[in-house]
Amino acid sequence: MRRTTHDLKLDEDALSDNLELADSILLTEDLRLTTNSPALDDRRWKKSFGFITARPHEYLIHIRKGQVLRRTSGQASRCFKWPGDMVAMVPTTLKQLVFESGQVTLDNIHVRIRGFAIYRITDPEKTYKLISFWDRWEAEKKLARIIGEPCRSHTKWLVSNMTMEDCIRKRKESIADILLKELRLAITEQETGVSVETVDIQDVRFGDDELFEAFQSPSKEEIYLKRDASELTRKGDIELRRLKQEQEVAAQKKVTEIDRLKNNEEVRLQREGYVRAELAEQRHVKQEEVEHNEFLADLTEEKKLARQQRVAEVNREIALAEMQITKQKADLELETLKQRTDIDNSLTPVALEKAFLEKSLPDIAAAISSSFENARLTIYQNQNGNGGSPFSFILDEIMHIFRNRINRLANEEVKQP
């Protein structure tokens, strides 16, 4: 049965989904490789034909008739494998190799060194020529051993020429840095395509715990002595600081007491000053009050005198005005008298009589009417039924005489030139 390209693609995806990443690989008792390579059942590149796809951290190398096909080779590349073609997948991720090495130091102390090296493949086309990646797990193990064994051997050589103190204190510059240089000389990136990124020493441990305790004893004793001396010094410093603080507190109390006394004295003086100022202010107020009262009295007296003067002046002016009025009245009466005299001298007997009738007669009538104001009158009726006053006949006669006289005087005035 012929399989289609679509079926091959489904099989490839199903296989990729079932892959699991490995955690670490134990190479030897003293070598362990930490990797994220696919599980052992990953056989994508071993298919007889079909599409093969590299992951982002893999470099695919497609070989046909002994030649690398550049068009389908590359990082995370994809190719179609025909029968007779060869495909290799080289991982380009960082790998961590943990190594351990036991050795006797220059001062005959057995120590065990543990460190790690980090490396990666930078040029897969050079590396696959030196190491076969047809079996990927075996290739990674072989490359790890190629790097790990020199690390162990160089570490032994370095430790054997160092003292225990140097192994502990100078493990970075005396062991790790030298290991990195030696590895880069032995495994060059230009020839192998592998780059050793870093080498570091994690632990330096004694082979015997009692020896380690003995090694630590002088340091511990010195540390304890320093601790006791530091404790004594600390206690002395604390006591000295306490005494200084007590002295400072006593001095501060003394200064505070002096300041308090000064403040009390200043308050007392200020209070006395306030009292004196208040008394002076009261005296000044009383003096101003007295002066003000005197001023008011003087002002009242002045106003009284001024009022009396104005009253006197007004009275004098009134008296003068009255005198002038009296004089004017006298002058007016004199003038009136003169005019009357002149009139009397110039009037004829007819004019005098007329004046008497015109001026004196109404006065006489008013006098008569006023005299009869409260009198009781009895009315008599004649035979015709007409009533009247008992003096009506007399008055009619008097009025008739006066009218005739007035008419005669009027005619005489007309006749006079």
C-alpha positions as CSV (number, residue, x, y, z in Angstrom):
1,M,0.0,0.0,0.0
2,R,1.4,3.3,-1.0
3,R,1.6,6.0,1.7
4,T,0.9,9.6,0.8
5,T,2.8,12.7,1.9
6,H,-0.1,13.7,4.1
7,D,0.0,10.3,5.9
8,L,3.8,10.7,6.4
9,K,3.2,14.2,7.9
10,L,0.6,12.8,10.3
11,D,3.0,10.1,11.5
12,E,5.8,12.7,12.0
13,D,3.6,15.0,14.1
14,A,2.4,12.1,16.2
15,L,6.0,11.0,16.9
16,S,7.0,14.5,17.8
17,D,4.1,14.8,20.3
18,N,5.3,11.6,22.1
19,L,8.9,12.8,22.6
20,E,10.0,13.6,26.1
21,L,13.1,15.6,27.1
22,A,15.7,13.9,29.1
23,D,17.0,15.5,32.3
24,S,20.6,14.3,32.8
25,I,22.8,11.4,31.6
26,L,25.3,9.6,33.9
27,L,28.4,9.1,31.8
28,T,30.7,7.7,34.5
29,E,30.9,7.8,38.2
30,D,32.5,11.2,38.1
31,L,30.8,12.6,34.9
32,R,27.1,13.7,34.5
33,L,25.7,15.5,31.4
34,T,22.7,17.7,31.7
35,T,20.8,17.9,28.4
36,N,17.5,18.7,26.8
37,S,17.8,16.3,23.9
38,P,14.7,14.3,22.8
39,A,14.0,10.8,24.3
40,L,15.6,7.6,23.0
41,D,12.6,6.8,20.8
42,D,13.2,9.9,18.7
43,R,14.1,8.5,15.2
44,R,12.9,11.2,12.9
45,W,16.1,11.3,10.9
46,K,16.2,7.5,10.5
47,K,13.2,7.2,8.3
48,S,13.8,5.7,4.9
49,F,12.0,8.5,3.1
50,G,9.7,11.4,3.9
51,F,9.8,14.9,5.3
52,I,12.2,15.5,8.2
53,T,11.9,18.7,10.2
54,A,14.5,20.0,12.7
55,R,13.5,21.9,15.8
56,P,14.6,25.4,16.5
57,H,17.5,24.2,18.6
58,E,18.7,21.7,16.0
59,Y,20.8,22.0,12.9
60,L,19.7,19.7,10.1
61,I,22.4,18.3,7.7
62,H,21.1,16.8,4.5
63,I,23.6,14.6,2.6
64,R,23.0,13.2,-0.8
65,K,25.7,11.2,-2.7
66,G,28.3,12.3,-0.1
67,Q,27.6,16.0,-0.6
68,V,25.8,18.3,1.9
69,L,22.8,19.9,0.3
70,R,23.1,23.5,1.3
71,R,19.6,24.3,0.1
72,T,17.9,22.0,2.6
73,S,20.4,22.1,5.4
74,G,20.4,24.6,8.2
75,Q,19.1,25.7,11.6
76,A,15.5,24.4,12.2
77,S,15.5,23.4,8.5
78,R,13.2,20.9,6.7
79,C,13.9,18.5,3.9
80,F,12.5,15.5,2.1
81,K,14.6,12.4,2.5
82,W,14.8,10.0,-0.4
83,P,16.1,6.5,-0.1
84,G,19.9,6.7,-0.2
85,D,20.0,10.1,1.4
86,M,21.4,10.6,4.9
87,V,20.2,13.1,7.5
88,A,21.9,14.2,10.8
89,M,20.5,16.5,13.5
90,V,23.1,18.2,15.6
91,P,21.9,20.0,18.8
92,T,23.1,23.6,19.1
93,T,21.8,24.3,22.7
94,L,24.1,24.8,25.7
95,K,25.2,21.7,27.5
96,Q,26.3,21.4,31.1
97,L,28.8,18.8,32.1
98,V,29.3,18.2,35.8
99,F,32.6,16.5,36.8
100,E,34.2,15.4,40.0
101,S,37.9,14.5,40.8
102,G,39.7,13.3,43.9
103,Q,43.3,14.1,44.5
104,V,46.0,14.6,47.2
105,T,47.2,18.1,47.6
106,L,50.7,19.4,47.9
107,D,50.4,19.2,51.7
108,N,49.2,15.6,51.5
109,I,45.5,16.2,52.2
110,H,43.0,14.3,50.1
111,V,40.3,16.5,48.6
112,R,37.5,16.0,46.2
113,I,36.8,18.7,43.6
114,R,33.5,19.2,41.9
115,G,33.0,21.5,39.0
116,F,31.1,22.0,35.8
117,A,31.8,23.0,32.2
118,I,29.3,24.7,29.8
119,Y,29.7,24.2,26.0
120,R,27.8,24.3,22.8
121,I,28.2,23.3,19.1
122,T,28.7,26.5,17.1
123,D,29.6,24.9,13.7
124,P,27.6,21.6,13.3
125,E,29.1,20.9,9.8
126,K,32.5,20.6,11.4
127,T,31.4,18.6,14.4
128,Y,29.4,16.0,12.6
129,K,32.5,15.1,10.6
130,L,34.4,14.3,13.8
131,I,31.6,12.7,15.8
132,S,28.8,10.5,14.3
133,F,25.3,11.9,15.1
134,W,23.5,9.0,13.5
135,D,23.0,7.8,17.1
136,R,22.4,11.2,18.7
137,W,22.6,10.1,22.4
138,E,25.9,8.3,21.9
139,A,27.3,11.3,20.0
140,E,26.4,13.6,22.9
141,K,27.8,11.2,25.4
142,K,31.1,10.9,23.4
143,L,31.4,14.7,23.1
144,A,30.7,15.1,26.8
145,R,33.4,12.5,27.7
146,I,35.9,14.2,25.3
147,I,35.4,17.4,27.3
148,G,34.9,15.9,30.8
149,E,38.0,13.6,30.9
150,P,40.5,16.5,30.3
151,C,38.7,18.4,33.0
152,R,39.2,15.7,35.5
153,S,42.8,15.0,34.5
154,H,43.8,18.7,34.5
155,T,42.1,19.2,37.8
156,K,44.1,16.3,39.4
157,W,47.3,17.8,38.0
158,L,46.5,21.3,39.3
159,V,45.4,20.1,42.8
160,S,48.5,18.0,43.2
161,N,50.6,21.1,42.9
162,M,48.5,23.2,45.3
163,T,48.1,23.4,49.0
164,M,44.8,22.8,50.7
165,E,44.5,26.5,51.5
166,D,45.1,27.4,47.8
167,C,42.5,24.9,46.7
168,I,39.9,26.5,48.9
169,R,40.9,30.2,48.5
170,K,42.1,30.3,44.9
171,R,39.9,27.7,43.1
172,K,38.7,30.3,40.6
173,E,42.0,31.7,39.3
174,S,44.2,28.6,40.1
175,I,41.9,25.9,38.8
176,A,38.8,27.1,36.8
177,D,40.6,29.6,34.7
178,I,43.5,27.3,33.9
179,L,41.0,24.5,33.0
180,L,39.2,26.8,30.6
181,K,42.4,27.8,28.9
182,E,43.6,24.1,28.6
183,L,40.2,23.0,27.2
184,R,40.2,25.8,24.6
185,L,43.7,24.7,23.5
186,A,42.7,21.1,23.2
187,I,39.3,21.6,21.7
188,T,39.5,24.5,19.4
189,E,36.4,26.0,17.9
190,Q,38.0,26.5,14.5
191,E,38.7,22.7,14.2
192,T,35.9,21.0,16.1
193,G,33.1,23.6,15.9
194,V,32.6,23.2,19.7
195,S,32.9,26.3,21.9
196,V,33.7,25.8,25.6
197,E,31.8,28.8,27.2
198,T,32.9,28.5,30.8
199,V,34.4,26.3,33.5
200,D,33.9,26.7,37.2
201,I,34.6,24.9,40.4
202,Q,31.6,24.4,42.7
203,D,33.0,22.5,45.7
204,V,36.2,21.6,47.4
205,R,35.6,18.9,50.0
206,F,37.9,16.9,52.3
207,G,38.0,13.1,51.9
208,D,37.9,12.7,55.7
209,D,35.4,14.5,58.0
210,E,37.8,14.4,61.0
211,L,40.5,15.9,58.9
212,F,38.2,18.6,57.8
213,E,37.3,19.3,61.4
214,A,41.0,19.4,62.3
215,F,41.6,21.7,59.4
216,Q,38.9,24.0,60.6
217,S,40.0,23.9,64.3
218,P,42.7,26.6,64.1
219,S,40.4,28.8,62.1
220,K,37.5,28.1,64.5
221,E,39.8,28.8,67.5
222,E,40.9,32.0,66.0
223,I,37.3,32.9,65.2
224,Y,36.3,32.1,68.7
225,L,39.1,34.1,70.1
226,K,38.2,37.0,67.8
227,R,34.6,36.5,68.9
228,D,35.5,36.6,72.6
229,A,37.7,39.6,72.0
230,S,35.0,41.2,70.0
231,E,32.5,40.5,72.7
232,L,34.8,42.0,75.4
233,T,35.5,45.0,73.1
234,R,31.8,45.3,72.5
235,K,31.0,45.2,76.2
236,G,33.8,47.7,76.9
237,D,32.5,49.9,74.1
238,I,29.0,49.6,75.5
239,E,30.2,50.4,79.0
240,L,32.2,53.3,77.6
241,R,29.2,54.6,75.6
242,R,27.0,54.2,78.7
243,L,29.4,56.2,80.8
244,K,29.7,58.8,78.0
245,Q,25.9,58.9,77.7
246,E,25.6,59.3,81.5
247,Q,28.1,62.1,81.4
248,E,26.4,63.7,78.5
249,V,23.0,63.3,80.3
250,A,24.5,64.9,83.5
251,A,26.0,67.7,81.5
252,Q,22.7,68.1,79.6
253,K,20.8,68.2,82.9
254,K,23.2,70.8,84.2
255,V,22.8,72.9,81.2
256,T,19.1,72.4,81.3
257,E,18.9,73.4,85.0
258,I,21.0,76.5,84.2
259,D,18.8,77.3,81.3
260,R,15.7,76.8,83.5
261,L,17.1,79.1,86.2
262,K,18.0,81.7,83.5
263,N,14.5,81.3,82.1
264,N,12.9,81.7,85.5
265,E,15.0,84.9,86.1
266,E,14.1,86.2,82.7
267,V,10.5,85.4,83.4
268,R,10.6,87.2,86.8
269,L,12.4,90.2,85.3
270,Q,10.0,90.3,82.4
271,R,7.0,90.0,84.8
272,E,8.4,92.9,86.9
273,G,8.8,94.9,83.7
274,Y,5.3,94.1,82.8
275,V,4.1,95.2,86.3
276,R,6.1,98.5,86.1
277,A,4.9,99.1,82.6
278,E,1.3,98.4,83.7
279,L,1.7,100.8,86.6
280,A,3.2,103.4,84.4
281,E,0.4,102.9,81.9
282,Q,-2.2,103.3,84.7
283,R,-0.5,106.5,85.9
284,H,-0.4,107.7,82.4
285,V,-4.0,106.8,81.9
286,K,-5.0,108.6,85.1
287,Q,-3.0,111.6,84.2
288,E,-4.6,111.7,80.8
289,E,-8.0,111.2,82.4
290,V,-7.3,114.2,84.8
291,E,-6.1,116.3,81.9
292,H,-9.0,115.2,79.9
293,N,-11.4,116.2,82.7
294,E,-9.7,119.5,83.1
295,F,-9.8,120.1,79.4
296,L,-13.5,119.2,79.4
297,A,-14.1,121.6,82.4
298,D,-12.2,124.3,80.6
299,L,-14.0,123.6,77.4
300,T,-17.4,123.6,79.3
301,E,-16.5,126.9,80.9
302,E,-15.4,128.4,77.6
303,K,-18.6,127.2,76.0
304,K,-20.6,128.6,78.9
305,L,-18.8,131.9,78.6
306,A,-19.2,131.9,74.9
307,R,-22.9,131.1,75.3
308,Q,-23.3,133.9,77.8
309,Q,-21.5,136.2,75.5
310,R,-23.7,135.2,72.6
311,V,-26.8,135.6,74.8
312,A,-25.6,139.0,75.9
313,E,-24.9,139.9,72.3
314,V,-28.3,138.6,71.2
315,N,-30.0,140.5,74.1
316,R,-28.1,143.6,73.2
317,E,-29.0,143.2,69.6
318,I,-32.6,142.6,70.6
319,A,-32.6,145.6,72.8
320,L,-31.1,147.7,70.0
321,A,-33.7,146.2,67.7
322,E,-36.5,147.0,70.1
323,M,-35.1,150.5,70.6
324,Q,-35.0,150.9,66.9
325,I,-38.5,149.5,66.6
326,T,-39.7,151.8,69.4
327,K,-38.0,154.7,67.8
328,Q,-39.4,153.7,64.4
329,K,-42.9,153.4,66.1
330,A,-42.5,156.7,67.7
331,D,-41.3,158.2,64.5
332,L,-44.2,156.5,62.7
333,E,-46.7,157.7,65.3
334,L,-45.3,161.2,65.1
335,E,-45.4,161.1,61.4
336,T,-49.0,159.7,61.5
337,L,-49.9,162.4,64.0
338,K,-48.4,165.0,61.8
339,Q,-50.3,163.6,58.8
340,R,-53.5,163.6,60.8
341,T,-52.9,167.1,62.0
342,D,-52.2,168.1,58.5
343,I,-55.3,166.3,57.3
344,D,-57.4,167.7,60.1
345,N,-56.1,171.2,59.3
346,S,-56.9,170.7,55.7
347,L,-60.3,169.1,56.0
348,T,-63.5,171.2,55.6
349,P,-66.5,170.8,57.9
350,V,-68.2,168.7,55.2
351,A,-65.2,166.4,55.0
352,L,-65.0,166.0,58.7
353,E,-68.7,165.2,59.0
354,K,-68.4,162.7,56.1
355,A,-65.4,161.1,57.8
356,F,-67.3,160.9,61.0
357,L,-70.3,159.2,59.3
358,E,-68.1,156.8,57.4
359,K,-65.7,155.9,60.2
360,S,-67.5,156.6,63.5
361,L,-71.0,155.4,62.6
362,P,-70.0,151.7,62.1
363,D,-68.2,151.9,65.4
364,I,-71.3,153.2,67.1
365,A,-73.5,150.5,65.4
366,A,-71.0,147.8,66.6
367,A,-71.1,149.2,70.1
368,I,-74.9,149.3,70.2
369,S,-75.1,145.7,68.8
370,S,-72.6,144.5,71.4
371,S,-74.6,146.1,74.2
372,F,-77.7,144.4,73.1
373,E,-76.0,141.0,72.7
374,N,-77.4,139.4,75.9
375,A,-80.6,141.5,76.1
376,R,-84.0,139.9,76.0
377,L,-86.2,141.3,73.3
378,T,-90.0,141.2,73.0
379,I,-91.5,141.2,69.6
380,Y,-94.7,143.0,69.0
381,Q,-96.9,142.3,66.1
382,N,-99.1,144.8,64.3
383,Q,-102.4,144.2,62.8
384,N,-100.8,143.2,59.5
385,G,-99.0,140.3,61.2
386,N,-95.5,141.8,60.7
387,G,-93.3,141.5,63.7
388,G,-90.4,143.7,64.6
389,S,-88.1,145.1,67.2
390,P,-89.4,147.8,69.6
391,F,-86.5,149.9,68.5
392,S,-87.1,149.4,64.9
393,F,-88.9,152.7,64.4
394,I,-86.1,154.6,66.2
395,L,-83.4,153.0,64.2
396,D,-85.2,153.5,61.0
397,E,-85.5,157.2,61.7
398,I,-81.8,157.5,62.7
399,M,-80.7,155.7,59.6
400,H,-82.9,157.9,57.4
401,I,-81.4,161.0,58.9
402,F,-77.8,159.7,58.3
403,R,-78.6,158.8,54.7
404,N,-80.0,162.2,54.0
405,R,-77.0,163.8,55.6
406,I,-74.6,161.7,53.6
407,N,-76.4,162.4,50.4
408,R,-76.3,166.2,51.1
409,L,-72.6,166.1,51.9
410,A,-71.9,164.2,48.7
411,N,-73.8,166.8,46.7
412,E,-71.8,169.6,48.4
413,E,-68.5,168.0,47.6
414,V,-69.5,167.8,44.0
415,K,-70.3,171.4,44.0
416,Q,-67.1,172.5,45.6
417,P,-64.3,173.0,43.1
